[in-house]
Amino acid sequence: MDHFEPITADYPQAPRLPLLTAAEAREAIRHLFLLEQLDLSPRGAAAGQLASELARRLPAE
């Protein structure tokens, strides 16, 4: 088996953006569902699918 050197990397110095709050995530999901209704193309259907998947991952209010 080959021997590999450990991976090293520099971390960005810029501050990272905070995670979404649950309220922000729910608002984004609402917008995706609205996009699904307004865009009848496959892109709208994909937005609805993504919204459904994200909604299942959020805790109940």
C-alpha positions, 0 to 999 in steps of 0.5 A: 500500500502506498504511503501518503503525506498528511494533507495540510491546508491554510484556512481562510482569514476572512470571517465565516458567515453564521449558520442560518437560524431556523426562522431563516431556513423556514423563510427560504423553504417558503420561497422555494415552494413559491418558486415551484408554484410560479415556475412550471419548468423542471427548475421549479419542480427541483425547487419544490423537491429541495424545499421538501427535503429541507423541510424534513430536516428542520425540527417542528416549530 
